[in-house]
């Protein structure tokens, strides 16, 4: 059996392409526009843009225990001393924070992260001139202990292995420890769990937005649910790819699998997930929608899929959407599952329906077709979870009614089909792809609710001939480039994660990986882990070198010959027959401190004068050039009393003239504010 792209993968990629709008057109395409009316012009030149979110690269570093004020202070201080933000690259701390809310009926307050903790970190980051990125963890596959009460109340809220276990065989803890350690099901059919999850994510969104209103310069991006995946703890090299122990065989997920196939239940026409069900093959004619759960359709399904089910009811622990969400009598509470003789795979009794519907517990149990459908569904379930999480985050209003922009929220998925130098269709895929059910496309949540975010760890480990890189980025960056995604990020990124060898010694080797990410259009990344940055190794040196190199260049503008923007704030004075001019040394009013001399393409200023305020190069005359934002001792020319300044780039590109300043004996003010000087020997007029 060959591992390939499912229809869902292809559909997600098609969706990504179809979602492109004018805003998503890359700057490289814009730079190549041909000016048809002027054949002599090879391409449209663009003026250097004022720094904005779209033009800026965000570089974070994961702290280590920064919920502790002293660690926050020391790590923020170290980070700020080594990495310095610029107009087009902003630096900040990142941290994983668990979203926790008491489990129980009714509304409850969000317990974690507290408003006090968020403000403490945000204010600490601001003190050091840093940003702060929150990587939110909902408790599905990370920080799973937050749902211990939910799993204790109903074992169906946990992910199940094919054996019925909720933890891998190697887990040797007590029954209570197993409950706490079990991964939580991402199934939409875990209705009570989903209701609670949505409530706490929305509560976090409101809290985040409230703080963001006070710290807009600090809280710019966020991501989550961090590394949501199905349980891979049972992964083993002793078994082949398709024989890996996988989840989720819980009753919630299996009933959802059935309804996803048949467009029944919550996937039925008019239901909450209408249109999100399985897109059957042209050769498959079994009924989807109304009437799908009938006996005749079961026979047709068996014939076309190669199964032999005797009932649409579940083989193990059948339940129905008509069961109550609260107080469900079919809940598998700890008192019931801990009772002597209870089995997760009963062989008799009311919890078994012989011949009932089930997911295949091995590749050959029901045949290849149902197995493939089951693998597709597991990925669909995880992708739906990521999209739902993003939807809750970006549709929840803050105190002022505003919501989080989808391009500020990033999913946080493991691209398991690209792990360690593999790629879709590889003859030797990583086992993690099988266990996690998290290929890259699960990160594409839809531009209407969020942006793709992926964990990318490029591993440096021992090989046959010495240290060898196994890069998750190897084929992933090219695939992302080909999709022309409007916005994407890496909420976890390690360009050189040394495993069992010495750290990389060449900083430029690592810098080259950052440059690959930039070329693929990355908008944000969060370096991990902290010790690899804090240690005096090439990792820290490379990150500092890279940020310093890109912080004065707009994101997406690699290789672009920008035209200088207009010079601002021109003012002048006359004294004893000479004039003096000065203007702003900052390129943009929106980015104070970004000096012209810091822009790598800046060459010089040119001072010109003319007979009227609207003069240009055709009727004006150059006066002098300078690299400083002022010029003194200018001999006056009574016939050309108006002055302008423009900037020139190193490649010869010139910016527009500034507004005019008039240094005549009198000035009546044309087209702007004026100051009458009369017979005075000095006068100033400027238009800004």
N, C-alpha and C positions, 0 to 999 in steps of 0.2 A: 504494500500500500504506500503510495507516494504522498508526501505532505506537500500541499499546494495552497494557493490562495482560495479562500472560500468566496461564495457570492457576496457575503457580508463585507469581506475585505475589499472586493472590487467595487461594491456599492459605496463604501465609505470613501474610497479614492475618487470615484466619480462625483460624489457629493462635494468633496473638497474642491474639485475643479469647477463644478457648477456654481459654487458659492462665491467665486471671484467677482469683484465689482471694480469700479474705477479706482476706489481707494486701495485695492489690492494690487494694482499694476505696479510692477517693480520699477525702481528708479532707473535700472539699466535699460528697460524698455523705453522709458520716457527719454532717456539721453540719446536714443537712437532714432528719434522721430525725424523724418525727412521733411524739410520745408519745401513743399512742392512748388510754391510760388516763386521761390528763389533757388534755382538749381545750384547756384554757387555755394549755398550754405549746406555743409555736410550734415550737421545735426544741430538741434536746438540746445543752446547752452543754458544752464540753470544757475540761478543765484544761490549762494550759500544760504540755507534756511536757518531761521532762528531756532534754537534748541526747543524741541517739543518731545512729547512721549514717543511718537513714532520715529523720531530721528535719533533717539538716545538708546544706547546699549546699557543694560542693567546687570552689574556684576556683584553678586553676593558671595559671602563665605559663611558656611554653617558654623555657628558658635558651638561651644560644648558646655552645656549646663548654664546658659546665660539667664535662666530664671533666677539664679543666685545673683544678687546685686553686685557682689564683689567680683564674680567671674565676668559678669556683664561689663563692668568697668574696665577690668584688666584686658579683656579680649577686644573690646571696642577700641581701647587706647592703642593696642598693638596693631589692629587692622588699620586704623586711621593713620598711623605712623608709616605704614608700608604702602598703602594704596591711597591715592588721592584722586577724588572725582574731578572731572572736567565738564565742559558744557555738553559733550555728547557721550559721556560714559559716567554713570553714577555708581557709587560703591556702597555696599551695605552689609549688614549681618542677616543671616537667615536662621530660623529655628523651627523644629517640629513641635507642634503643640496639639495635645489631645483635646478633642471636643467631648465633653462629658456633661451629662444631665441625668439626674436621678431617674431610675426606671420605676414606672408606676403609672397608674391612671391619672388623667387630668393634666393640666399644664404645670410645668415645673420650670424653675429658673436654671439657666445655664450655669453649671458649676465650674467649668474649665473650658478655655482660659478665662480667668477673671478679668474684669475691666481694669483692676489695679495692676495686675501683672502686665497686661498689654501696654498700659500707659507707662509703667516703669521702664519697659524695654524701649518703647518709642521715644520717651524723653531722654533716656541714656544714649540712644542712637543719635538723636538730634544734637546733644551736647558735643558729640564727636564728629558732627558733620556727615553722619551716615544715614542710610536708609535701613528699613527693616522689612524682610519678607517672611510672611507666615506660611509654613507648610502645614496645613490642617490635616489631622488624622481622625477619621470618624469612628474608628474602632472595628472596622470590618476585617482587615488583615494586619493592621499594626495597632498597638495599644488595645488588643482585643479584650483585655481585662475589663474595659469600661462596660462591656455588655455581659459580665458574669451573671448578673441577676436575670437578664433576659434569657440566657441559655439555661439557667437553673429552673426558671419558670416553665420553659418549653424547649426541650432539646432540639426541636425542629428549627430553632433560630440559629443553630450552629451548622457549619458545613459538615457533610457526612462523606466519609470514604465509601468505596464500594462494599467494604466489609461491614458497614454500619457504624464503624468507630468514628469518633469526632476528633481524635488526635492520631498521629502516626504511630505505628507499632513500637518505635524506639522510645516514645515518651513514657517515662517510668514514674510519673507523679501519681498522687492520690486521685480519687474520683473528683474531689473538689478542685484540685489543681488542673485536672483535665478540662473541667468546665471552664475555668478561667482562661486556659491556654487555647481553647478551640477557636478556630477562625469562625467568623460570623457569615451567614449566608447573604449573598448580594441579591437574592431573589426578590422580585417585586411582589411575589405572592406571600411573603412574610409580612402581612398587612399591619399587624400591631408594631412590629419592629420598624417597618418603613415609616409609619406615622411618627414614631418617636425620633427616628433619624432625621426626618424632614424638619421636625420641630426644633431640634437642637442645631441643625445646620442654619436654619433661618434665624435662630436666636444669635448664633455666632455672626452671621452676616450683618445683622442689625448692630451688634456690638462693634464689629470691625468698622462699619461705616460711620458710627458715631465718633469713634476715635480718629478715623481718617479725616473727618471734618476739622479736627483740631490739629492734626499732623499730616496735612496733604503733601508736605515735602518729605515725609518719612515713610508713610504707608502707601506705596505706589502699586505693588503687585502682591498676589497671594496665589496659593495653589492647593490642590487636594482632590480627592482623598488620597493622601500620599501613599503611592505604591499599592493601590487596591488590586488584589489578585486572589485567585483561588489557592488553597493550601498546597504548598510544595514540600512540606516537611517530610513526606514519605519518599521523596526522590532518591533513587538509588542507581548506582552504576551497574549493579548486578542484573538489571532488567533493561530490555530494549525500550525505545522511545514510546511505543504505543502500549507497553505493558506497565508503565509507571503508575503507582498508586495515585489516583486522582479523586477530587471532589467536584461537584456537589450532588450527592445522591440523597440529599434530604427530601422529605415529602413535599416541602414547599416548592423546591426547584423542579422536581419531577412533574408535579401537576402543571407548573408553568410551562415546562417543556412540551407537554401534551397540548396545552391550549395555544402555545406559540405555533406548533405544527398545524393545528386545525383552525386557527383564527376563532377560537372559542373563549369563553370566560372573559377575562379582562382584555383579551386581544380580539374580541368579537366586534363586528361592525357597530359603531356607536359607543364602544367601550373606551376606557382611558388610553389604551394602547392600540387602538384601531389603526391599521396600516403598518404596524411594526412587527407583524408576524412573519412566518416563513414564506418566502417567495418560491413556490414549488416549481419543479421542472415542467417543461412543456409536455413531457411524456406521462406526468402524474396527473390523474384526473379525480383523485379522491376529493371529497367535498371539504371545502373550507368555509367557515361561517355558519349560518343557521342550518341545523340538521346534521352537523358534522359528527355529533356524538351518538348517532344512531347505529344500529347493528349492521345495516347494509353498508354503511361507510366504513365500518371496522373491517368487514370482509374485503372491501376494495383497497383499503390501506394496507392490509396484510399482503394482499396480492402484489401491490406495486412497490412496497418497501421491503418485502421479504421477511415479514414477521408472522407470528402466529398467536397474537393476543386473543383472548376469549372475552375480554371486557375492557372498556375504556376506564373503568375505575382502577385506582392504583393497586399494584400487587401488594405493597407494604404500606400500612398505615394510611389507608384511603381517607381523604377528607374532601370538603366541598367549600366553595366560596360562599355558600349559604350559611356556613358555620359562623357563629358570632366572633367578632374580632376580640372583644373582651370577654373574659370568663369562658373561653372555649373548652368544652368538655373533652375534646380530643387532644388537648395540649399534653405533651409528654413531659410532665414535671419530674423533678428529681425524685420525689417520693415514689413515683411509678417506675421510673427507669432503674432505680436502685433496688427495687424489690427482687427477691430471689426468683430466678427462672426467667426474668425478662430478657428478651433478645431483640436486637436491632434488625435481625433478619428472621422473623418468626417462621416456623415450619407448620404451624397450625394455629387455630384460634381466630378470634374476630379481627385481628390485625393483619391477617393474610387473606388475599383473594387469589386463589390459584389461577394462573393464566391472565392475571390483571396486568394493566399497562405498567411498564417500567423502562427506565433507561438502561442501555446495555452496560453490564458490569465488566465486560471484557470485549475486545475487538470482534471476536467470533461468536459471541453469544446469540445475537439475532441477525447477524449478517453485516456486510460492509456498509450498506446504505444507511441503516439506522445509526451505526457507529459514526459515520461522517456527519449525519444530522445532529447527533448528540454533541460532537466536538464543536460544530458551528454554533449550536445553541449556547454552550458554555461561554464562548467568546461574546455572543450577543448579550448574554446576561450581564457580563462584566462591563461591556461597552454601555449598556443601558444604565447601569449603576453610575458610571462616570458622568454620563450626560445628565441624569437626574440630579446628582450632587451639584453639578455646575448650574443647572437650572434653579435650584433652590438658592444658591449663592447669589446669582446675578439677577434674580427677579424679586428679591426681598428689599423693600425700601428702608432706608435709614431714617433717622429722626426728621430730616428735612425733606423726606419724600424721594430723594435721589437713590438710584440703584448703582451697583458696581458695574462698570463698563465690562462687557465680555472680553475685551482685549487686555484687561488687567487681571483676569482670572485664568489660571492655567490648570488643565488637568495634570495628573502626576502619575503616569503609567509606566510600566516596565515594557520596553519594546522587545519582547522575548524572542520574536522571530529574527532579530538582528543581534542578539547577544553574542559577545565575544567573537565577532567577525563572521557570524553566520548571516544568512539572508533567506527570504521566502523561497521555497523550492529547494533548499539545500538538502543534499543527501544525508547529511549528519546534523540535523537541527539540535539545538540545546534542549535537554530534557525539561528545562524550565518552561519552555513554550507549551509543552504538554500539561505540566502540572498547574501552571499559573493561569492558562487560558488568556494570556495578555499579550497578543501581538500589538505591533505599533498602532494599527488602525483604531484600537480601542481608545486611544488618546484623542481622536478627532471627534469632539463632542458636538460640533456644529458652531459656526461663527456667531450664531444668534445668542448663544449662552456661554461661550468660553473659547479658549484657544488651546491647541494641543500642547501638552507638556510631557516630557519623557525623562526618565533616568538614564543617563549615559555614563557608564563606567568603562574606561579603557584600561584593561588590566595588563600589568607588566609582571610576568611570572616566568619561572624556569621552563626552558624548552630543551629540545634535543641538542641544540648547539649554543646554549646559553640563554640569557634573558630574552624573552620574546613578548611582543605586544599582541594581545587579543582584544581588538578594539570593537566595541559595540558601535562606534561611529563609522567603522570602515565602509559599510554599504548604506547605513542609515542616512547619513548626510546627503548622499546622492539621491536617495529615494525621496527625501523631503524636498530637495531642490526641484526634482522633477514634478512634484505635486504643486509647486508654486503656492504653498500655503500662505494665506494673508498675514499670519502671525503665529509664532511658535516659540517655545522656550524649553530650557532644561532645568527644571527645579532641583535636580541633582546632577552634578557633572564632575567627573574626575578625568582629566586628560591623561593622567599617568598615575594609576593606582597600583603601587607596588605591593605584591602579594607575598611571595616567598623569596624575593631577591632584594638586592640593595636598590635604593631609590634611583630614578633617572638622574644622571649627572649633567646632562646637557640641557640648559634652559631653553635653547632655541628649538630643540626637538618638541618641547611642550608648547612653546609659543606658536609653532606651526599648526598645532591642533586647534588652538583658539582661532587662528586665522581661517581654518577650514570651517569652523562653526559659523563664523561671521559671513563667510562666502555663501553658506547655505541659508542665511537670513535669520539666524537666531536673534531673538529680542532680549531675552534674559537668561541668565544661568546662575546657579548657586553651587559654588565649589565645595567639595566635600572630600575627606574629612578635615576637621580643624587641625589635628596634629600634623598632617601633611603640609598645611600652610604655615603653621606656627614654627615648625622646625626650619632651621637654616639650610634648606635644600633647594634644588632647582625648581620645585613646584612653586614655592613662594616667590622666587626671583622671576619666574616666567610670568606669573599672574601680574606682578607689578609692572614688568616690562610691557606686557600686552596692553594693560589699561592705559599706561602712559602713552603708548603708541596710537591708540584709537580715540582718546578722549577729546581730541580737537578735530575729529573727522565725523561728519554725520553718518549715522548707521545706514548701511545700504549704499554708501557713496564711494566705495572702494574704486579707485582709478578714475573718478570723475574730476574733471577740471572745472571746479566751481568758479563762477564769477563773484567778485567781491560785492557785498551789499553796499548800500549807500552810507556814506560817512554821516554821522549824526552830530548835532549840537555845535555847529559852526558859529563862532562869534569873533568879532574883530574890534580893533580900536586904532585911532590915529593919534599921532603925537609928533610934533616937530618935523612934519613932512614925511614921516614914515608910518607904516602900518604894521600891526601885529595881528596874527590870527591864531585861534586855538579851537580845538574840537575834541569830541569824546575819544578817549583812548580805548574804550570798550566797543566791541563789534556790535553788540545788541543791548538794548535797554533791558530786555527780558533776562539777560544773563550777565549781571554785573560781575566784573572781575575777569571776563573773557576778553583779554587785551588783543588788539590787532597783532601785536608782535608774537602772540602765542599761536596764532593760526599758521600752520606750516606753509600754506601757499602764499602768505602775504609777502610782498616785496617792498613797496614804498607807497607814499602818498604823493599825489600831484596837486599843486595849487595852480588854479587858472583864474583869469579875470576877463571881463568883457564890458561892453558899453551899456548893457541893459540886464535886468535880473534874469531873463530867460535865455541868456547866451548859451551856445554850445561849442563844440570843438571847431565848427566851421567858421564862426565869427569871434571866438575867444582866443586868448593867447596864454600859453603856459608861463608861469612865473618861476617856479622852483619845485624841486622834489625833496622829500624828507622822510625819514622813518619814524619820526616822533610826532605826536599829535599837536604840533604848534609850529609856527614860523614867525620870526620877528625881523625887524629892520628891513621891511619891504619898501622899496622906493615907490612912491605913489605915481599913478598915471591918471591924470585928470580926465582923459578920454575914456578910460576903462575903470570906473570906480567900483565895480561889482566883482566879488570874489566867490569862488566855489572850490571844493576839494573833492577828489575822488581817489579810490584805492586801486592799486594795480597788483595783480597776482604774478607769481614767479613765471608762469607760462605765458605771460603777456596779456592775459585777460584783464579787462578794466571794468570797474563798477560804474554805476550811475553817479552823476554829480550830486553833491549835497545841495541843500537849499542855498540861496545867495545871501551874502552879507554885503551891504552897501556902505562904503566909506567915503561918500561925497561930503561936500560942505553942508549940504542940506539934504534931507530925505523926507519924502512925503508919505512913504509907505505904500507900496503897490502889491496888491494880492496878499497882504499879510499884515502883521503888526508893524508899526513904524515908530521911530523916535526922531523927533525934529531936533536937529543939532544947531541950526542957524550958523552964526559965524564962529562958533566954538572951534577950537583946534582939535577936539576929540569927538568921536561919535561911535556908537555901536548899534548895529541892527542885525538881527538874525532871525531866520525862519527855521523852525525845527519840526 
